[in-house]
Amino acid sequence: MNNVTPDWLPKFIDVYQQLGVDNVDNIADIYHSNVIFEDPLHRVEGLSSLLDYFHGLYTNLSSCSFVINNYFAGDGQASIYWRMTFTHSKLNGGKPVAVEGHSHLKGADGKVIYHRDYLDVGAMLYEHIPVLGHAVKFIKKRASQ
């Protein structure tokens, strides 16, 4: 594997570490027009669809921030490790929720053309919904015994 950092990666990291509810459109600077974006809940194809998806996600958030903890890169792709902290009025009593995750990225033409997130959706969402959250936490506890 060629360990050269792709030219698009520093800008990608910079945009994500500054990304918040007021500047979601900045993602247009880092994603290819034919981007494929996948997370545990959705698959989105194309930059305009990705912008719509992010606007939908960020509309109901009071805050959202990312800290990139580490990355590995080579051969035009990268894996980044991050911590997302967000606040939603209907989750966790309106208090911040922090989730660790990582993303697999591939580049083309100086931008990200493929982005797949890996994260625990229970820790991000289900555990913070009244009633359902207690059930998810109970199931996780039982499964670990």
Secondary structure, 3 states (H helix, E strand, C coil): CCCCCCCCHHHHHHHHHHCCCCCHHHHHHCEEEEEEEECCCCEEECHHHHHHHHHHHHHCEEEEEEEEEEEEEECCEEEEEEEEEEEECCCHHHCCEEEEEEEEEEEECCEEEEEEEEECHHHHCHHHCCCHHHHHHHHHHHHCC
